[in-house]
Amino acid sequence: MNTEEQTEFVLPTQMAKRRLFAGRLVLSVVCINAILALVAAYILSGPMDWVRLSDVGLHSVPYLSRPGRPDHRPRRPQGAEAAARVFRRVKMKKGEKRNASPGEGKSTSSRRGFMKMILGLASAFMAGCSRLNEEPGVQAVLSWFDRLNHKVGLMTDSNHRLARTYPRNAVQPEQMRPNGSVVTPNSQIIETPPEEWRLVVGEAHLRNGQMMKRHWVREYTLSQLREMPVLEQTVEHICVEGWSAICHWRGVHLARFIEMHKLRPESRYVFFLCDDLLATANGHERYSVTFDLKQAMHPQNVLAYEYNGETLPLNHGAPLRLASPTNVGWKSAKFLRYVFFTNEDLGGFWEKQGYPRYYGF
């Protein structure tokens, strides 16, 4: 009896200690990674470029600004001086009071003051990151981490891990945002009459992004695609912007479609090129995505020509779109026109804007 009572008393304490230890461990890892990233950026881009915190509006951040000091200063601290001032303010002694403005008299050790300090530092850090991203050295570091993330993602990913499926009546059409909404206002669609539309499929050998040899090219009408192996499922479409919708898709089973074409061993990537144009700094560019062949062979990927029991509408990517429930929404390319199997990773529209190449769930 005493043993049982002791067990009931000790276990919660042990669990609490383990959770506390795990929390401290995670916090330590995050802090170490942040410090390493800052050191790498400092070394690669130079101290005078990235620590110029006053240039990114630090004086307007709550709690880090000096109370009572006007916004238009005759002189702003530059470079290392600005960084030193920031860290001096962060390292204020416990119980020390800042210069009080009317109505203020709380200690910086209060919980509210501490939260303001953290939010202020986060705002300043994120503003500084926007400048860091423009540095060639920082771009090299980010590209290296992107390649590492891609490799780790593929190593840990499994085609046996399936997205959750739902009953047919669980669809949420009102939640699904179509192309051309406020989220993607700069898109333009190349409309093609259904009788003229063809899906162009091919395999090519590339060298540094340039086609050296085209092995074969085939074209499929929508009627021919409807005769191929079918996949029908009700799954959740998850957008990187935070919204999601449950949809019912019907179309060509992508893995079976790939197996039909007997690819060469060196063809390890699938490049999807679309008929919608998105605005860029240099005009407009066709939307595109690239899948590693292993990702493309996931059993839930579908080349969809039906949406919620009806023919795929134009605003959702007609006549054919990719639906990949185990990847973030922008990987499910709409308005498909070309599918190429290649030996090199050509990236895609959003990858060129800095998004990671691997973005699976």
PyMOL commands that set and color helices and strands:
alter all, ss='L'
color gray80, all
select helices_A, chain A and resi 2-45+47-50+53-56+58-60+79-90+111-132+136-156+168-170+173-175+222-226+254-259+293-296+314-316+329-331+349-352
alter helices_A, ss='H'
color red, helices_A
select strands_A, chain A and resi 188-189+199-207+210-220+230-238+244-253+269-280+283-292+302-307+310-311+321-323+336-342
alter strands_A, ss='S'
color yellow, strands_A
deselect
rebuild
show_as cartoon
